């Protein structure tokens, strides 16, 4: 028997000696050393940060936490290891120490998250860190680093290499593939969990058990592949991700809330102690946004998101690769400061046309431009292994689903460019003359 199967936490999958339960009726094995990690102040903070952030403004049950998600990812790491421990190629490469690095990295992979951090990271502004870098810094602090050394015999830099994808060598590439690759334990949990709590079926229509049972090493031996028996389950996971982005993460009202927060943050960023904010809970950060924005152009934005009355902006128009693609291409992937300048010029042009006459004077933050960020989603690149013939084939060559939803540029079909406006002026902006010519003029002025 592989020594990996003797690791106490992996044995706990079958012994059920000590457990913590997470939705939907899933038991997560606990040991004393796991308890000590999740009881740290750094990890407990994740219980006060929601997984979906502003999505709950549209899907009101989506209030599950990074804490719950991290336990789910850790559980999947145990299941992955239990499965691949039976494969001779894995046994030749992965030691129990490597397995424990993966387990602790899975548990701590979101330790550096701060509230709404993905929305802030997408702005790609100077001075904004990444949650991977912040996570690496936290696990090097003595509170967690001491536990890793004492309880696990793991150096913090071994975890950091996996979290920041800076690891080198064949084994590190395998671990990074399992935690953050085409079929990884992070996506497998958040797609399922987000779908469950949001109350939609889209992220749960793939067979996790079948997918895990089909795992193997790719031909190069530096990442995961699936056998042909897992092909359909993998296709359904790709489709689940596509639909979750389309119907949940990039739902137009969710993106409206995101655009309001991003613009509000951009307006007050110079007034914030950003490094200090990274250790706040979600409620504490919201309170800071409301306090710091008072008397500024961002006050109405944050009050509409977090005040006593929900007041989201309204979608005026949207552009995609299919809907006025020439405008879409001019706005998608543009730097955030450029988008803000473009939105301000659009406000000026609307004032000149008199479209908003009869309403209050338009303010620069009354119009918001929301566009796909510079960083694009990673393509789905993984091999399918055919055991009878010992042949590996790229997934996109054997699956029209993957070829259509992953090989083609994911962002262009899911992430649309949208213009939002304050609720009291949005209706007038939907009437002729069209905004298309005005936005085109605003783009040309840059």
Order of alpha helices (4+ residues) and beta strands (2+ residues): alpha-beta-beta-alpha-alpha-alpha-alpha-alpha-alpha-alpha-alpha-alpha-alpha-alpha-alpha-beta-beta-alpha-alpha-alpha-alpha-alpha-beta-alpha-alpha-beta-beta-beta-alpha-alpha-beta-alpha-alpha
